[in-house]
């Protein structure tokens, strides 16, 4: 059952209007800070990110006790991140045969996956661990954001925030989505990962990619020349040979309606850098064979302006969580990538509270997804599950993100994002790092490393 979060502060509206909105299952979109009294709850009955600190009444979701403590020994070059929960055994496994028993705690897309692949797909359910944790400076910034951050220009942008999570006590669907878009992922990072798009029979090839991120500390500060830049991004395709040398440069803007995402592409065959206006919305994602849209990257990225965003509320859902086994470097891509879906024996699902946000395509807007239902981890605002509906209102694709706490940092980020096509039986799985170099955080980068001129110089070397 989908219910509103009992700890959430509702906007001030007339009682009759509020009753109508609640009866419709919607929370009105507002653009105002929370009260000082509400903000003081952060770090008390609410976690520093605004989640409910307490566990659930049934005892199946524990209280948040700070998450995983930071550890300089969290990463082993041979294994990757050490699994803090390796000794856990599955509590039970959800299959097509018993799915009805767990319907209340599964999304429609998760149920559809079990029906689509009845003999091979399953959800191994483990004890729940609220492992999300972040540096203290992130918590301090979020507490300040609660009093100052606002949606601007109809929710297409935000102002009055620093560093991460502008709305720790969200009052609208857009605020929850902005928490995902602006969640903390370090200050700068270099990462290598692999992507595969298996055919229905299971054949695939691996695409290898290098990403560079530089997050802008002045994002949202209108007094700064680059205040509308959220982060700088470069993506280089390393393999296979026919795609190697393709480079994408992006200046991710905060308000992409006021100033669209700035993107440039270097194609090795053309040996020139050109401005590309269509790296947005439902344009095809890099090397995804049409299986992922550009705004499927990171489960959702880019401008929110094509959709109306409804905060359905909170619910308890079985979601992929603490996916250390999936991320383990002893697992090779051949162990992970199977026909129809990834190998479910490597997955771990836990019961967690999630924010449910529904995006409905606005009248007059065009996108291949008419409706999208997002399920956000309450402890990190990482999107964990997405159900996508086509323009005939048919459930089409299901997205899952296999996350871990990179607890040497600490922060929560993915080790694999999948988009499963229920109709065609194919999928794309990206951001796998099992056979790749370790992520490098704190890389010495500067904005001048992310210019078309620098991209041209680097590409022509």
C-alpha positions as CSV (number, residue, x, y, z in Angstrom):
1,X,0.0,0.0,0.0
2,X,1.3,3.5,-0.9
3,X,1.0,5.9,2.0
4,X,2.2,9.4,2.7
5,X,5.2,9.7,5.1
6,X,3.8,10.4,8.5
7,X,6.9,12.5,9.3
8,X,6.5,14.8,6.3
9,X,5.4,18.3,6.7
10,X,2.6,19.2,4.3
11,X,2.3,22.6,2.7
12,X,0.0,25.2,4.2
13,X,-3.2,24.9,2.1
14,X,-6.9,25.3,2.9
15,X,-8.2,22.2,4.8
16,X,-10.7,21.3,2.1
17,X,-8.2,21.6,-0.6
18,X,-5.7,19.5,1.3
19,X,-8.3,16.7,1.8
20,X,-9.0,16.7,-2.0
21,X,-5.3,16.4,-2.7
22,X,-4.8,13.6,-0.2
23,X,-7.8,11.8,-1.6
24,X,-6.2,12.0,-5.0
25,X,-3.0,10.5,-3.6
26,X,-1.0,13.6,-4.4
27,X,1.0,16.1,-2.4
28,X,0.9,19.6,-3.8
29,X,4.1,21.0,-5.4
30,X,5.5,23.8,-3.3
31,X,8.5,26.0,-3.6
32,X,9.4,27.0,-0.1
33,X,11.9,26.2,2.6
34,X,10.8,24.1,5.7
35,X,10.4,25.8,9.0
36,X,13.3,26.1,11.5
37,X,11.5,23.6,13.8
38,X,11.4,21.1,11.1
39,X,15.0,21.6,10.2
40,X,16.1,20.9,13.8
41,X,14.7,17.3,13.4
42,X,17.6,16.5,11.1
43,X,20.1,14.4,13.1
44,X,17.4,13.7,15.7
45,X,14.3,11.7,14.8
46,X,15.3,12.2,11.2
47,X,18.7,11.2,9.8
48,X,21.0,14.0,8.5
49,X,19.5,13.3,5.0
50,X,15.9,13.4,6.3
51,X,15.0,9.7,6.4
52,X,13.1,8.3,9.4
53,X,15.7,7.3,11.9
54,X,13.5,4.6,13.5
55,X,12.9,1.2,12.0
56,X,9.5,0.0,11.1
57,X,6.9,-1.5,13.5
58,X,7.4,-5.0,12.2
59,X,11.2,-4.9,12.9
60,X,12.0,-5.9,9.3
61,X,13.6,-2.5,8.7
62,X,16.1,-1.5,11.3
63,X,16.8,1.9,12.7
64,X,19.6,4.0,11.0
65,X,22.6,4.0,13.4
66,X,25.0,6.1,11.3
67,X,25.5,3.7,8.4
68,X,28.8,2.1,7.6
69,X,31.7,4.0,9.3
70,X,34.4,5.3,7.0
71,X,37.3,2.9,6.7
72,X,40.6,3.3,4.9
73,X,40.8,-0.5,4.4
74,X,37.3,-0.8,2.8
75,X,38.8,-1.5,-0.7
76,X,40.9,-4.5,-1.6
77,X,42.4,-4.3,-5.1
78,X,41.7,-8.0,-5.7
79,X,38.2,-8.1,-4.4
80,X,37.0,-4.5,-4.7
81,X,34.9,-3.2,-1.7
82,X,34.9,-5.7,1.1
83,X,31.4,-7.0,1.8
84,X,30.4,-6.0,5.4
85,X,27.5,-8.4,5.2
86,X,29.1,-11.4,3.5
87,X,28.0,-13.7,6.4
88,X,24.2,-13.0,5.8
89,X,22.1,-15.8,4.4
90,X,18.9,-15.2,2.3
91,X,15.7,-15.0,4.3
92,X,13.7,-16.2,1.3
93,X,13.5,-15.9,-2.4
94,X,10.7,-14.3,-4.4
95,X,9.9,-16.1,-7.6
96,X,7.1,-16.1,-10.1
97,X,5.5,-18.9,-8.1
98,X,5.2,-17.0,-4.9
99,X,5.2,-13.3,-6.1
100,X,1.6,-12.8,-5.2
101,X,2.5,-13.2,-1.5
102,X,4.8,-10.2,-1.7
103,X,2.8,-8.0,-4.1
104,X,2.4,-5.2,-1.6
105,X,6.2,-4.7,-1.4
106,X,7.0,-5.0,-5.1
107,X,6.6,-2.5,-7.9
108,X,4.5,-3.3,-10.9
109,X,7.7,-3.6,-13.0
110,X,9.3,-6.0,-10.5
111,X,6.2,-8.2,-10.7
112,X,6.3,-8.0,-14.5
113,X,9.9,-9.1,-14.6
114,X,9.0,-12.2,-12.6
115,X,6.2,-13.0,-15.0
116,X,8.3,-12.3,-18.1
117,X,11.1,-14.6,-17.0
118,X,9.3,-17.1,-14.7
119,X,12.0,-19.8,-14.8
120,X,15.1,-17.6,-14.5
121,X,14.4,-14.4,-12.6
122,X,14.2,-14.2,-8.9
123,X,14.7,-11.8,-6.0
124,X,16.9,-13.2,-3.2
125,X,15.9,-11.3,-0.1
126,X,18.4,-10.7,2.7
127,X,18.3,-9.0,6.1
128,X,18.0,-5.2,5.7
129,X,21.0,-3.0,6.6
130,X,20.8,0.8,6.5
131,X,24.4,1.2,5.4
132,X,24.2,4.7,3.8
133,X,26.7,7.2,5.3
134,X,28.4,10.4,4.2
135,X,31.1,12.8,5.4
136,X,30.1,15.2,8.2
137,X,30.6,18.2,6.0
138,X,27.9,16.9,3.7
139,X,25.5,16.5,6.7
140,X,26.3,20.1,7.8
141,X,25.6,21.4,4.3
142,X,22.3,19.5,4.0
143,X,21.1,20.9,7.4
144,X,21.7,24.4,6.1
145,X,20.0,23.6,2.8
146,X,16.8,22.7,4.6
147,X,16.4,26.3,5.6
148,X,17.5,28.0,2.4
149,X,16.9,25.8,-0.7
150,X,14.1,26.6,-3.0
151,X,12.7,25.5,-6.3
152,X,12.7,28.2,-8.9
153,X,11.1,28.8,-12.3
154,X,8.5,26.2,-11.9
155,X,10.9,23.6,-10.5
156,X,13.2,23.7,-13.5
157,X,16.0,25.0,-11.2
158,X,17.0,25.3,-7.6
159,X,18.6,28.0,-5.6
160,X,20.0,28.5,-2.1
161,X,21.8,25.2,-1.7
162,X,25.3,24.0,-1.3
163,X,27.0,20.7,-2.1
164,X,24.2,18.1,-1.9
165,X,20.6,17.2,-1.1
166,X,18.8,20.5,-1.2
167,X,15.5,19.2,0.3
168,X,16.2,16.8,3.1
169,X,12.5,17.1,4.2
170,X,10.9,17.0,0.7
171,X,7.4,18.4,0.2
172,X,7.0,17.5,-3.5
173,X,7.9,15.0,-6.2
174,X,10.3,17.5,-7.8
175,X,12.1,18.1,-4.5
176,X,12.7,14.4,-4.2
177,X,14.0,14.2,-7.8
178,X,16.3,17.2,-7.2
179,X,17.7,15.4,-4.1
180,X,18.7,12.5,-6.5
181,X,20.1,14.9,-9.1
182,X,22.2,16.8,-6.6
183,X,23.2,13.9,-4.3
184,X,26.8,13.7,-3.1
185,X,29.1,11.7,-5.2
186,X,32.4,13.2,-4.2
187,X,34.1,16.4,-5.4
188,X,35.9,14.9,-8.4
189,X,36.1,11.4,-9.7
190,X,37.6,9.3,-12.4
191,X,36.0,6.0,-13.0
192,X,36.2,3.1,-15.5
193,X,33.3,0.9,-16.3
194,X,31.9,-1.6,-18.7
195,X,28.5,-1.9,-20.5
196,X,26.8,-4.7,-22.3
197,X,23.6,-4.9,-24.4
198,X,22.9,-8.7,-24.7
199,X,20.8,-10.0,-27.6
200,X,17.7,-12.0,-26.7
201,X,19.8,-15.2,-27.0
202,X,22.5,-13.9,-24.7
203,X,25.3,-12.8,-27.1
204,X,26.9,-9.5,-26.3
205,X,30.1,-7.5,-26.5
206,X,31.6,-5.3,-23.9
207,X,31.9,-1.5,-24.2
208,X,34.6,0.0,-22.0
209,X,34.2,3.7,-20.9
210,X,36.2,6.2,-18.8
211,X,34.3,9.0,-17.1
212,X,35.6,12.2,-15.4
213,X,33.4,14.2,-13.1
214,X,34.1,17.6,-11.6
215,X,31.3,18.8,-9.3
216,X,31.0,22.6,-9.1
217,X,31.1,23.9,-5.6
218,X,29.4,27.1,-6.8
219,X,26.4,25.4,-8.3
220,X,23.2,27.3,-7.5
221,X,25.1,30.6,-6.7
222,X,23.7,33.1,-9.1
223,X,26.5,35.6,-8.3
224,X,29.1,33.2,-9.8
225,X,29.6,33.1,-13.6
226,X,29.4,29.3,-13.6
227,X,26.7,29.2,-10.9
228,X,24.3,27.4,-13.3
229,X,26.8,24.5,-13.9
230,X,26.1,21.5,-11.6
231,X,29.1,19.5,-12.8
232,X,31.6,19.1,-15.7
233,X,31.7,15.7,-17.3
234,X,33.8,13.9,-19.9
235,X,33.2,10.4,-21.3
236,X,35.7,8.5,-23.4
237,X,34.9,5.2,-25.1
238,X,38.0,2.9,-24.8
239,X,36.6,-0.3,-26.5
240,X,35.6,-2.0,-28.8
241,X,37.9,-0.7,-31.5
242,X,35.1,0.5,-33.8
243,X,33.8,2.9,-31.0
244,X,37.1,3.7,-29.3
245,X,38.1,7.4,-29.5
246,X,34.5,8.7,-29.2
247,X,34.5,11.5,-26.6
248,X,31.6,13.3,-25.0
249,X,32.0,16.6,-23.1
250,X,29.1,17.9,-21.0
251,X,28.5,20.9,-18.9
252,X,25.5,19.8,-16.8
253,X,23.5,22.8,-16.0
254,X,21.2,23.2,-13.0
255,X,18.4,24.9,-14.8
256,X,18.4,23.2,-18.2
257,X,15.4,25.1,-19.5
258,X,17.0,28.4,-18.9
259,X,20.4,27.1,-20.2
260,X,20.2,23.7,-21.9
261,X,22.8,21.1,-21.1
262,X,26.0,22.1,-23.1
263,X,27.5,19.1,-24.9
264,X,30.2,18.5,-27.5
265,X,31.2,15.3,-29.3
266,X,34.5,14.2,-30.8
267,X,34.1,11.3,-33.3
268,X,37.5,9.7,-34.1
269,X,36.4,9.1,-37.7
270,X,35.7,12.7,-38.3
271,X,38.6,14.0,-36.2
272,X,36.8,17.1,-35.1
273,X,34.8,18.4,-32.1
274,X,31.3,19.5,-32.8
275,X,28.5,20.9,-30.7
276,X,25.7,18.4,-30.2
277,X,22.3,19.7,-29.2
278,X,20.5,16.4,-28.7
279,X,22.3,14.8,-25.7
280,X,19.1,15.1,-23.6
281,X,15.7,13.5,-22.9
282,X,15.0,10.4,-25.0
283,X,17.9,10.7,-27.4
284,X,19.8,7.3,-27.5
285,X,22.3,6.7,-24.7
286,X,26.0,6.0,-25.5
287,X,26.5,2.5,-27.1
288,X,23.1,1.3,-25.7
289,X,21.7,0.1,-29.0
290,X,18.5,2.1,-28.3
291,X,17.9,0.3,-25.0
292,X,18.5,3.3,-22.9
293,X,17.6,7.0,-23.3
294,X,20.0,9.7,-22.4
295,X,17.8,10.6,-19.4
296,X,18.0,6.9,-18.3
297,X,21.6,7.5,-17.4
298,X,22.1,7.4,-13.6
299,X,18.4,6.2,-13.5
300,X,17.3,9.7,-14.3
301,X,19.4,12.8,-15.3
302,X,18.8,16.1,-17.0
303,X,15.9,18.5,-17.1
304,X,12.6,17.6,-15.4
305,X,10.5,20.0,-17.4
306,X,8.7,17.5,-19.7
307,X,6.9,15.8,-16.8
308,X,4.5,16.6,-14.0
309,X,5.9,15.2,-10.8
310,X,3.6,13.6,-8.2
311,X,4.8,12.6,-4.8
312,X,2.8,9.4,-4.2
313,X,4.4,8.9,-0.7
314,X,6.5,6.4,1.1
315,X,6.3,2.7,1.0
316,X,8.3,-0.4,2.0
317,X,9.7,-2.1,-1.1
318,X,12.1,-5.0,-1.8
319,X,14.9,-3.2,-3.6
320,X,18.4,-4.0,-4.7
321,X,20.7,-3.0,-1.9
322,X,24.2,-3.6,-0.6
323,X,25.2,-5.2,-3.9
324,X,28.7,-6.1,-2.8
325,X,28.5,-9.6,-4.2
326,X,27.5,-8.3,-7.6
327,X,30.3,-5.8,-7.5
328,X,33.0,-8.2,-6.4
329,X,36.0,-8.2,-8.7
330,X,36.2,-12.0,-8.6
331,X,32.9,-11.9,-10.6
332,X,33.7,-11.6,-14.3
333,X,31.3,-10.1,-16.8
334,X,30.6,-13.6,-18.2
335,X,29.3,-14.5,-14.7
336,X,27.1,-11.4,-14.6
337,X,25.7,-10.9,-18.1
338,X,23.1,-13.6,-19.0
339,X,20.2,-13.8,-21.5
340,X,17.3,-11.6,-20.6
341,X,18.7,-10.2,-17.4
342,X,21.8,-10.2,-15.2
343,X,22.5,-13.3,-13.1
344,X,20.1,-13.1,-10.1
345,X,22.3,-15.4,-8.0
346,X,24.7,-12.4,-7.6
347,X,22.0,-10.0,-6.5
348,X,20.8,-9.0,-3.0
349,X,17.4,-7.4,-2.2
350,X,16.4,-5.9,1.1
351,X,13.3,-4.3,2.5
352,X,13.7,-0.6,2.7
353,X,11.5,2.5,2.8
354,X,11.5,4.3,-0.5
355,X,10.0,7.6,-1.8
356,X,7.6,6.8,-4.7
357,X,7.4,9.6,-7.2
358,X,5.4,9.4,-10.4
359,X,6.3,11.4,-13.5
360,X,3.5,11.9,-16.1
361,X,4.3,13.4,-19.5
362,X,2.9,16.9,-19.8
363,X,0.3,17.7,-22.5
364,X,2.0,18.7,-25.7
365,X,5.4,17.2,-24.7
366,X,7.0,14.3,-26.6
367,X,9.0,11.5,-25.0
368,X,9.0,7.7,-25.5
369,X,8.1,7.3,-21.8
370,X,4.6,8.6,-21.0
371,X,4.8,7.6,-17.3
372,X,7.7,6.8,-15.1
373,X,7.5,5.6,-11.5
374,X,10.6,6.2,-9.5
375,X,11.5,4.5,-6.1
376,X,14.2,6.4,-4.2
377,X,16.1,5.1,-1.2
378,X,15.1,7.2,1.8
379,X,18.7,7.1,3.2
380,X,20.5,8.3,0.1
381,X,18.0,9.5,-2.5
382,X,19.6,7.1,-5.0
383,X,17.0,5.8,-7.4
384,X,16.8,2.0,-7.0
385,X,13.9,1.0,-9.2
386,X,12.1,2.7,-12.1
387,X,9.0,1.5,-14.0
388,X,8.6,2.9,-17.5
389,X,5.4,3.1,-19.5
390,X,5.1,3.7,-23.2
391,X,2.7,6.0,-25.0
392,X,0.0,3.3,-25.1
393,X,0.1,3.1,-21.2
394,X,1.8,-0.3,-21.4
395,X,4.5,-1.2,-18.9
396,X,7.6,-1.4,-21.1
397,X,10.9,-1.2,-19.3
398,X,12.1,-1.7,-15.7
399,X,15.3,-0.1,-14.4
400,X,17.3,-1.3,-11.4
401,X,20.4,0.1,-9.8
402,X,22.8,-2.1,-7.9
403,X,24.4,0.1,-5.4
404,X,26.9,-0.1,-2.5
405,X,28.4,2.2,0.0
406,X,31.9,3.1,-1.1
407,X,32.7,3.4,2.6
408,X,36.3,4.6,2.2
409,X,34.7,7.9,1.1
410,X,31.9,7.3,2.3
411,X,29.1,7.7,-0.2
412,X,26.4,5.5,-2.0
413,X,26.8,5.0,-5.7
414,X,26.0,2.3,-8.2
415,X,28.0,-0.7,-9.4
416,X,25.6,-1.5,-12.2
417,X,22.5,0.1,-13.7
418,X,20.2,-2.1,-15.8
419,X,17.2,-1.3,-18.0
420,X,15.2,-4.4,-18.9
421,X,12.8,-4.4,-21.9
422,X,9.8,-6.5,-20.9
423,X,8.5,-6.6,-24.5
424,X,11.7,-7.4,-26.4
425,X,13.4,-9.5,-23.8
426,X,16.6,-7.5,-24.1
427,X,18.4,-5.2,-21.7
428,X,21.4,-2.9,-21.2
429,X,23.6,-3.2,-18.1
430,X,26.2,-0.4,-17.5
431,X,28.5,1.0,-14.9
432,X,30.0,-2.4,-14.1
433,X,33.5,-2.1,-12.7
434,X,34.4,-5.8,-11.9
435,X,37.2,-6.0,-14.4
436,X,38.1,-2.3,-14.4
437,X,40.5,-0.1,-12.5
438,X,39.4,1.3,-9.2
439,X,37.6,4.6,-9.0
440,X,39.8,7.6,-8.2
441,X,38.3,10.2,-6.0
442,X,39.8,13.7,-5.4
443,X,41.4,13.7,-8.9
444,X,43.1,17.1,-9.5
445,X,40.7,18.5,-12.1
446,X,39.7,22.1,-13.0
447,X,37.0,23.6,-15.2
448,X,39.5,24.4,-18.0
449,X,40.0,20.6,-18.4
450,X,36.4,20.5,-19.6
451,X,36.4,22.9,-22.6
452,X,36.0,22.0,-26.3
453,X,39.5,23.3,-27.0
454,X,41.0,20.9,-24.4
455,X,38.9,18.0,-25.7
456,X,40.2,18.7,-29.2
457,X,43.8,18.8,-27.9
458,X,43.5,15.6,-25.9
459,X,41.7,13.7,-28.7
460,X,44.3,14.6,-31.4
461,X,47.2,13.4,-29.3
